[in-house]
Amino acid sequence: MKTVCGIDLGTQSCKVVIYDFEKKAVLARSQTPVDMIALNDGTREQKAEWYDEALLKSFGALDAELRKTIAAIGVSGHQHSLVPLDAEGKALYNVKLWCDTATAPECGQITAAAGGEAALIARTGLPMRPGYTAPKVQWLKNHRPEAFARLRHILLPHDYINFLLTGKYSAEYGDASGTALFDVRKREWSAFAAGLIDPSVIGCLPELHSSDQAAGAVSAEAAAKFGIPPGALVAAGGGDNMMSAIGTGAVRDGFLTMSLGTSGTLFGFSDSPVVDPEGSLAAFCSSTNGWLPLLCTMNCTVASEEFRGLFGLDVRAFDGEAAKAPIGADGLVVLPFFNGERTPNLPNGRAGLNGISAANFRRENIARAALEAAIFGMRIGLECFNKLDYKAREIRLTGGGAKSPLWQSIAANVMKLPVRVPAGEEAAAMGGALQALWALENQAGPGASIEALADAHVALEGGITVSPDPASAAAYDKAYQEYLRYLGALSPLYK
């Protein structure tokens, strides 16, 4: 028996799945939590050695004989986070995460050096945002000059896992396109963007691979450490959103994936570059040799988790409270910016509970407003897709929030599109497994199709489909306008 393995290094945990591609069955899965360093100045960091430990524990939790069947591995990792390594491959500083907003001043510094935001978008396809990797490199230069002087390798989390497995430094178009050190139209590192930080930066960026190529093979050292076969193929891998697109089957034009996790993302495949002149949609590449325009909000399930903890409710009970309230929560509106915000660009944003009156200040309305706010943020992204003439036909829902029937209904009616929840779980890890299978088939002979593999292996039958209800959609239109009213009024406070 031969299997493929998918690894998903998320912000909160490392997950591993082993997939029997002949029987189309997940044979095993494991998960190990990963801690976070969070400070009041917006700092959000982890340590690279935590990733080593989490991967070791995740593999160790799987049957040793089953691990020996792995023929190829595909790695998904949270996007943008900076793993700075020295010449020996040792971490020079903590991993600055995608949700770290302490780098907002560095964004201004780089943007000014470029001649303004429009100049950046024209040259690279992206504006400079705190979530991206480039300002984290600038932060390292500004605040840890001794570490920056020894910097030799700039890796993303998935690149780092590939390095642990293969001993090679490599990158892939999809994840690399989220660094803001990349030209998304040409699909190559941008010497212009790197040079805005320092002339040395371009030399620290790893070799790029296309998505269907292998990054290398499992080294003898990694095989002994993790109990996996030496020489097993390691696919190019990609960012978690790119891998989730594969894992949900969104590998063709017209299908959007909405991920409801700590962050919220809305993205869809395109066979040509989609560059938003306003910078609201990120002009990323896909991990299937195309492009993946994407909206990201930093506070998706955050508000519901915060209020749930405050009320002392579990997830089911919280959803039950929210279901008691009407659409629009009787005029109560949550702005969910507990971690600042990326879209809209409010790195200093703060959460707010608005429209409170003696008549509507009830637990069920607060719960409902927290759930609705997450999807209103996604609606902003859908409107950006529409402006750029992207014709969406269906949304594939994934992430922890996708398990909630109420959130499924809210998503379908706010977005006015059918929502489908695939039957399988762990979309990013499964995307990694399918990309590994793609690389394995390409090794046997050119011409393997990721579309055909997604059609064959993404389990849609037995999943859930929710269609929009016209009356509910109309009610959500009114509630969305109320959300935008408060957003517009309060945003100037957080610029």
Phi and psi in degrees as a GROMACS rama.xvg file:
@    title "Ramachandran Plot"
@    xaxis  label "Phi"
@    yaxis  label "Psi"
@TYPE xy
-117.066  142.105  LYS-2
-131.499  168.226  THR-3
-119.771  155.416  VAL-4
-121.858  135.977  CYS-5
-115.46  130.936  GLY-6
-115.398  130.995  ILE-7
-123.66  106.384  ASP-8
-89.3285  97.4581  LEU-9
-91.1244  176.055  GLY-10
-65.4585  -33.5816  THR-11
-103.582  -18.8044  GLN-12
-160.865  163.336  SER-13
-110.42  125.453  CYS-14
-117.765  143.03  LYS-15
-131.098  132.77  VAL-16
-124.691  145.306  VAL-17
-114.922  125.23  ILE-18
-120.066  125.252  TYR-19
-85.8674  102.316  ASP-20
-75.2669  -16.9351  PHE-21
-78.4337  -40.5708  GLU-22
-93.0276  -5.23077  LYS-23
55.1858  52.5148  LYS-24
-140.868  136.53  ALA-25
-77.3405  120.361  VAL-26
-89.3545  -28.4758  LEU-27
-161.005  153.36  ALA-28
-148.333  151.837  ARG-29
-145.194  162.782  SER-30
-151.322  135.807  GLN-31
-129.867  127.69  THR-32
-68.3672  152.438  PRO-33
-126.293  131.426  VAL-34
-79.0536  173.043  ASP-35
-142.578  143.628  MET-36
-97.7441  119.245  ILE-37
-126.853  126.047  ALA-38
-121.804  160.663  LEU-39
-67.8977  -17.3628  ASN-40
-83.668  8.01816  ASP-41
97.5456  -2.1505  GLY-42
-65.3304  130.695  THR-43
-137.582  110.971  ARG-44
-138.102  160.56  GLU-45
-137.232  175.121  GLN-46
-111.785  138.42  LYS-47
-58.9597  -34.8013  ALA-48
-65.9929  -22.5884  GLU-49
-64.3193  -33.4121  TRP-50
-68.6136  -42.117  TYR-51
-56.5789  -48.2521  ASP-52
-65.3812  -41.7041  GLU-53
-65.6856  -40.4524  ALA-54
-65.6709  -40.915  LEU-55
-62.3566  -44.6174  LEU-56
-67.3472  -39.0024  LYS-57
-65.5359  -44.5124  SER-58
-66.8211  -38.7784  PHE-59
-63.8898  -23.3542  GLY-60
-80.2549  -6.46204  ALA-61
-99.7044  151.838  LEU-62
-57.6105  130.649  ASP-63
-61.832  -39.337  ALA-64
-68.0425  -36.2119  GLU-65
-66.7805  -37.4245  LEU-66
-60.5146  -30.2863  ARG-67
-69.9581  -13.5684  LYS-68
-86.2669  -6.2803  THR-69
-68.7447  121.856  ILE-70
-100.291  -24.8925  ALA-71
-156.022  151.782  ALA-72
-129.717  138.042  ILE-73
-124.815  135.012  GLY-74
-115.031  130.672  VAL-75
-109.813  142.725  SER-76
-144.478  154.168  GLY-77
-62.9427  138.249  HIS-78
-74.8501  157.016  GLN-79
77.2772  -26.2762  HIS-80
-62.6243  139.327  SER-81
-93.1684  120.832  LEU-82
-108.065  99.1448  VAL-83
-91.3375  121.792  PRO-84
-118.434  151.853  LEU-85
-87.8499  -171.884  ASP-86
-64.7476  -22.2896  ALA-87
-94.2992  3.60799  GLU-88
81.5243  20.0663  GLY-89
-99.7916  141.569  LYS-90
-66.8573  134.095  ALA-91
-91.6557  -21.5223  LEU-92
-160.241  172.789  TYR-93
-58.5706  159.964  ASN-94
-80.8582  113.163  VAL-95
-79.8095  125.746  LYS-96
-88.2344  165.841  LEU-97
-57.3831  -31.7469  TRP-98
-91.9272  9.47171  CYS-99
-78.6095  120.28  ASP-100
-105.623  5.38552  THR-101
-68.3016  -10.9776  ALA-102
-92.5227  10.8622  THR-103
-56.2827  -42.9029  ALA-104
-60.927  -35.1856  PRO-105
-65.6841  -31.6198  GLU-106
-61.3681  -44.7772  CYS-107
-62.9864  -39.3983  GLY-108
-62.3823  -47.4696  GLN-109
-68.4532  -41.5108  ILE-110
-61.8196  -41.907  THR-111
-63.8136  -41.1768  ALA-112
-63.603  -29.7286  ALA-113
-80.1662  -15.1564  ALA-114
95.4116  18.0335  GLY-115
113.584  164.714  GLY-116
-64.0041  -39.7323  GLU-117
-61.1439  -36.4327  ALA-118
-67.0507  -39.5415  ALA-119
-62.8007  -47.8196  LEU-120
-62.3087  -38.8239  ILE-121
-65.0629  -36.2235  ALA-122
-86.9473  -36.5072  ARG-123
-119.7  -21.1865  THR-124
98.2938  -8.79835  GLY-125
-129.998  145.126  LEU-126
-78.4332  178.359  PRO-127
-99.3494  121.798  MET-128
-127.846  150.85  ARG-129
-56.5541  -28.9199  PRO-130
-69.2429  -26.4837  GLY-131
-73.5743  168.978  TYR-132
-76.5853  -37.9318  THR-133
-53.7114  -49.0312  ALA-134
-65.4948  -22.3973  PRO-135
-70.6574  -36.5338  LYS-136
-65.585  -43.3208  VAL-137
-62.1678  -39.1117  GLN-138
-61.1503  -42.9313  TRP-139
-60.0078  -42.1832  LEU-140
-65.1643  -40.7632  LYS-141
-73.1377  -40.2805  ASN-142
-109.155  -19.9366  HIS-143
-133.313  64.2353  ARG-144
-60.8749  -31.473  PRO-145
-65.0505  -41.6057  GLU-146
-67.1175  -42.5183  ALA-147
-61.1078  -37.6257  PHE-148
-62.8072  -26.0232  ALA-149
-99.3359  2.96191  ARG-150
-67.4925  126.28  LEU-151
-126.268  -21.7791  ARG-152
-138.426  125.114  HIS-153
-105.445  110.614  ILE-154
-120.779  155.387  LEU-155
-95.5366  164.015  LEU-156
-53.5836  -43.3433  PRO-157
-68.6928  -34.5194  HIS-158
-61.4503  -38.1821  ASP-159
-66.6803  -41.1421  TYR-160
-64.0553  -41.6663  ILE-161
-58.8436  -39.1305  ASN-162
-63.5551  -42.8168  PHE-163
-61.2299  -35.2501  LEU-164
-79.8552  -36.7398  LEU-165
-112.459  -21.9548  THR-166
79.1974  6.69621  GLY-167
-112.218  146.6  LYS-168
-93.3349  120.057  TYR-169
-150.807  164.168  SER-170
-143.991  169.204  ALA-171
-136.269  148.351  GLU-172
-52.663  -45.6723  TYR-173
-61.8366  -56.2877  GLY-174
-65.9709  -39.9318  ASP-175
-60.8619  -30.9934  ALA-176
-67.5499  -14.3541  SER-177
-94.2952  9.32967  GLY-178
-84.1569  -20.3553  THR-179
65.0777  19.4545  ALA-180
-116.577  22.3267  LEU-181
-136.103  144.036  PHE-182
-95.5292  106.648  ASP-183
-71.8468  -24.9444  VAL-184
-74.0427  -42.486  ARG-185
-89.291  -13.8012  LYS-186
56.1073  59.2144  ARG-187
-154.434  159.944  GLU-188
-60.4372  144.536  TRP-189
-99.1993  107.762  SER-190
-63.5409  -29.6889  ALA-191
-62.8196  -53.1532  PHE-192
-65.1945  -43.7111  ALA-193
-62.4038  -38.5685  ALA-194
-68.5696  -20.2033  GLY-195
-65.3359  -25.6758  LEU-196
-90.0106  -53.6385  ILE-197
-172.364  144.334  ASP-198
-59.2126  -23.1255  PRO-199
-77.3072  -17.4189  SER-200
-64.2232  -40.6469  VAL-201
-59.9631  -31.8091  ILE-202
-76.5266  -10.3494  GLY-203
-93.4007  -5.36231  CYS-204
-86.9302  136.825  LEU-205
-76.7849  167.724  PRO-206
-63.8293  138.051  GLU-207
-93.0883  142.273  LEU-208
-123.396  146.714  HIS-209
-72.4627  162.585  SER-210
-67.4729  -23.9025  SER-211
-92.9736  2.03443  ASP-212
-94.968  158.618  GLN-213
-84.9684  144.954  ALA-214
-81.7782  -17.723  ALA-215
156.485  -157.478  GLY-216
-132.555  155.478  ALA-217
-61.5285  125.194  VAL-218
-74.7725  163.12  SER-219
-61.6926  -38.054  ALA-220
-64.1936  -46.1817  GLU-221
-66.5239  -37.0792  ALA-222
-61.0497  -43.8108  ALA-223
-68.0713  -37.0784  ALA-224
-72.163  -44.3494  LYS-225
-101.227  -5.5416  PHE-226
70.7402  37.6619  GLY-227
-122.213  160.47  ILE-228
-66.9696  131.9  PRO-229
-65.79  141.275  PRO-230
86.1607  -5.9116  GLY-231
-59.719  140.199  ALA-232
-67.0826  137.273  LEU-233
-113.912  113.368  VAL-234
-68.9745  172.337  ALA-235
-61.2612  -33.5145  ALA-236
75.4636  -162.654  GLY-237
171.097  179.181  GLY-238
-69.7835  160.525  GLY-239
-62.6738  -34.7285  ASP-240
-69.3094  -40.7822  ASN-241
-62.6857  -41.1684  MET-242
-71.0649  -34.1916  MET-243
-66.2685  -32.6161  SER-244
-60.5221  -42.8884  ALA-245
-66.8718  -44.9417  ILE-246
-68.2601  -17.8289  GLY-247
-105.141  0.424634  THR-248
81.1358  14.3005  GLY-249
-87.5535  69.8517  ALA-250
-117.947  12.7787  VAL-251
-131.418  157.64  ARG-252
-56.2857  139.799  ASP-253
99.9826  -13.4621  GLY-254
-105.762  123.45  PHE-255
-103.906  145.224  LEU-256
-108.373  133.548  THR-257
-116.289  120.573  MET-258
-106.812  121.207  SER-259
-106.884  87.7574  LEU-260
-127.372  -154.725  GLY-261
-52.5814  -48.99  THR-262
-96.52  161.168  SER-263
-115.144  133.677  GLY-264
-132.392  148.785  THR-265
-135.019  121.21  LEU-266
-152.153  157.729  PHE-267
-152.559  150.117  GLY-268
-70.7483  144.431  PHE-269
-140.706  143.486  SER-270
-89.1032  6.06039  ASP-271
-143.296  158.356  SER-272
-60.7903  139.586  PRO-273
-121.396  101.681  VAL-274
-108.298  119.821  VAL-275
-87.3556  113.83  ASP-276
-62.4107  -21.0555  PRO-277
-89.7394  -11.2135  GLU-278
79.635  8.49133  GLY-279
-74.4549  -40.4879  SER-280
-92.9457  131.798  LEU-281
-78.2021  130.821  ALA-282
-88.7375  70.5727  ALA-283
-86.4912  163.288  PHE-284
-90.5756  158.741  CYS-285
-88.9034  173.825  SER-286
-101.862  29.1578  SER-287
-131.705  26.4156  THR-288
68.8554  27.4705  ASN-289
-127.87  -143.828  GLY-290
-127.751  159.185  TRP-291
-143.407  75.944  LEU-292
-57.2693  138.357  PRO-293
-146.38  138.139  LEU-294
-104.899  137.299  LEU-295
-129.554  129.365  CYS-296
-112.9  145.33  THR-297
-88.5612  -5.58982  MET-298
-134.988  83.8289  ASN-299
-99.154  -77.3926  CYS-300
-81.7129  -1.0791  THR-301
-59.946  -48.3513  VAL-302
-63.3747  -45.0662  ALA-303
-64.5524  -36.603  SER-304
-67.0405  -40.6856  GLU-305
-65.2428  -46.9533  GLU-306
-69.1449  -35.7951  PHE-307
-61.2215  -43.7917  ARG-308
-64.3218  -38.5403  GLY-309
-63.8434  -39.0236  LEU-310
-84.8349  -11.0227  PHE-311
69.6992  38.1253  GLY-312
-113.352  147.85  LEU-313
-81.463  176.778  ASP-314
-60.7489  -45.3978  VAL-315
-63.0313  -42.9921  ARG-316
-67.6025  -37.2462  ALA-317
-64.0163  -46.1366  PHE-318
-60.8042  -37.3532  ASP-319
-62.1577  -41.0572  GLY-320
-62.3919  -47.2241  GLU-321
-60.5981  -35.6393  ALA-322
-66.9944  -20.339  ALA-323
-73.5902  -23.3483  LYS-324
-88.1241  154.204  ALA-325
-77.9256  164.283  PRO-326
-55.5302  131.702  ILE-327
89.3133  -2.53473  GLY-328
53.0515  38.1196  ALA-329
56.2139  32.4895  ASP-330
88.7312  0.587962  GLY-331
-85.0293  130.22  LEU-332
-126.213  129.019  VAL-333
-99.9458  128.216  VAL-334
-98.3578  115.621  LEU-335
-93.0036  31.72  PRO-336
-86.2141  60.7917  PHE-337
-67.9117  -27.1557  PHE-338
-114.547  31.97  ASN-339
69.6672  -169.465  GLY-340
-152.562  149.454  GLU-341
-98.4669  -43.7404  ARG-342
-135.194  109.348  THR-343
-65.9379  160.178  PRO-344
-76.6036  87.3242  ASN-345
-130.965  71.6838  LEU-346
-61.3363  -23.1348  PRO-347
-100.395  16.1917  ASN-348
-61.5965  154.303  GLY-349
-131.819  150.437  ARG-350
-72.1701  152.452  ALA-351
-148.068  148.742  GLY-352
-114.936  113.244  LEU-353
-121.474  159.16  ASN-354
75.2724  22.0256  GLY-355
-73.5413  135.587  ILE-356
-137.75  169.411  SER-357
-62.6129  -24.4912  ALA-358
-82.0971  -28.5011  ALA-359
-113.904  0.230291  ASN-360
-79.4578  78.7393  PHE-361
-132.906  154.322  ARG-362
-59.022  -40.6283  ARG-363
-65.3464  -34.4781  GLU-364
-70.2839  -38.9673  ASN-365
-63.0132  -43.7831  ILE-366
-61.7547  -45.4617  ALA-367
-63.6453  -44.2365  ARG-368
-63.5769  -34.3234  ALA-369
-65.3272  -42.3229  ALA-370
-67.4421  -43.6882  LEU-371
-64.4702  -37.264  GLU-372
-59.3997  -38.281  ALA-373
-60.5806  -40.8218  ALA-374
-80.5281  -29.5746  ILE-375
-60.824  -37.1308  PHE-376
-61.9451  -36.4293  GLY-377
-69.9696  -33.3458  MET-378
-62.9236  -36.0731  ARG-379
-56.8139  -42.4444  ILE-380
-66.1297  -41.3643  GLY-381
-61.5813  -38.3546  LEU-382
-65.1398  -33.1043  GLU-383
-66.549  -42.4796  CYS-384
-57.6436  -44.2504  PHE-385
-62.7429  -39.6761  ASN-386
-62.2041  -32.8678  LYS-387
-91.1667  12.8967  LEU-388
65.8072  31.0765  ASP-389
-87.0906  120.18  TYR-390
-93.6089  97.962  LYS-391
-82.0065  137.356  ALA-392
-112.611  -28.528  ARG-393
-160.949  151.696  GLU-394
-114.018  129.988  ILE-395
-97.7834  122.566  ARG-396
-100.026  133.854  LEU-397
-144.631  176.747  THR-398
92.7482  170.825  GLY-399
-58.2078  -38.9445  GLY-400
-66.5935  -20.355  GLY-401
-66.1299  -17.207  ALA-402
-78.3001  -12.4504  LYS-403
-86.2371  117.747  SER-404
-57.9536  -35.2958  PRO-405
-67.5961  -43.4254  LEU-406
-64.9777  -36.0947  TRP-407
-59.4216  -44.5762  GLN-408
-66.5111  -43.9056  SER-409
-59.9518  -43.781  ILE-410
-61.5853  -46.285  ALA-411
-62.0386  -40.7963  ALA-412
-82.7363  -34.227  ASN-413
-69.9953  -41.3525  VAL-414
-85.614  -16.0837  MET-415
58.9464  39.4807  LYS-416
-138.84  150.502  LEU-417
-61.5826  139.077  PRO-418
-114.266  127.979  VAL-419
-121.264  131.5  ARG-420
-107.564  111.15  VAL-421
-57.7298  153.714  PRO-422
-69.9736  -33.1424  ALA-423
-76.0845  161.646  GLY-424
-109.582  174.235  GLU-425
57.5622  62.9867  GLU-426
-59.936  -40.5044  ALA-427
-68.3536  -44.5376  ALA-428
-64.6877  -39.9524  ALA-429
-67.1143  -35.797  MET-430
-60.759  -40.6363  GLY-431
-62.5333  -41.8817  GLY-432
-63.1633  -41.1624  ALA-433
-71.1733  -35.5487  LEU-434
-65.9035  -35.2929  GLN-435
-62.7082  -41.1813  ALA-436
-64.2305  -38.6072  LEU-437
-60.6581  -47.1764  TRP-438
-63.8393  -37.622  ALA-439
-64.497  -42.7953  LEU-440
-68.6576  -36.7636  GLU-441
-67.7747  -27.5937  ASN-442
-69.0151  -34.537  GLN-443
-73.1184  -28.4897  ALA-444
173.41  142.599  GLY-445
-67.6905  157.996  PRO-446
107.267  1.07  GLY-447
-63.6758  143.477  ALA-448
-110.047  122.804  SER-449
-68.8676  -29.6454  ILE-450
-63.731  -44.6992  GLU-451
-65.4887  -38.8567  ALA-452
-65.6283  -41.5542  LEU-453
-63.8927  -42.3288  ALA-454
-59.2711  -38.4311  ASP-455
-80.4912  -29.0105  ALA-456
-117.496  -14.0524  HIS-457
-84.3223  117.449  VAL-458
-82.1144  98.5286  ALA-459
-94.7813  -34.2335  LEU-460
-65.4109  134.5  GLU-461
88.5909  -4.85093  GLY-462
-81.9829  -162.068  GLY-463
-121.696  135.865  ILE-464
-124.204  128.664  THR-465
-122.678  124.128  VAL-466
-99.6751  148.215  SER-467
-67.4019  144.849  PRO-468
-101.27  124.071  ASP-469
-55.3786  -41.7399  PRO-470
-67.2151  -43.1383  ALA-471
-66.0263  -40.388  SER-472
-61.1407  -39.464  ALA-473
-65.6727  -38.9648  ALA-474
-66.2689  -37.7147  ALA-475
-70.0956  -29.5511  TYR-476
-57.1671  -43.8877  ASP-477
-66.9604  -42.9474  LYS-478
-65.304  -36.4022  ALA-479
-65.2685  -40.4623  TYR-480
-63.6516  -35.8939  GLN-481
-66.1232  -40.4914  GLU-482
-58.9702  -46.658  TYR-483
-63.7391  -32.8015  LEU-484
-63.3548  -46.7513  ARG-485
-69.2502  -38.1778  TYR-486
-61.0639  -45.8021  LEU-487
-64.8697  -37.3796  GLY-488
-71.7722  -36.9662  ALA-489
-95.3444  -18.5178  LEU-490
-55.6151  -39.2875  SER-491
-58.4274  -22.2615  PRO-492
-70.6451  -20.6437  LEU-493
-115.131  10.857  TYR-494
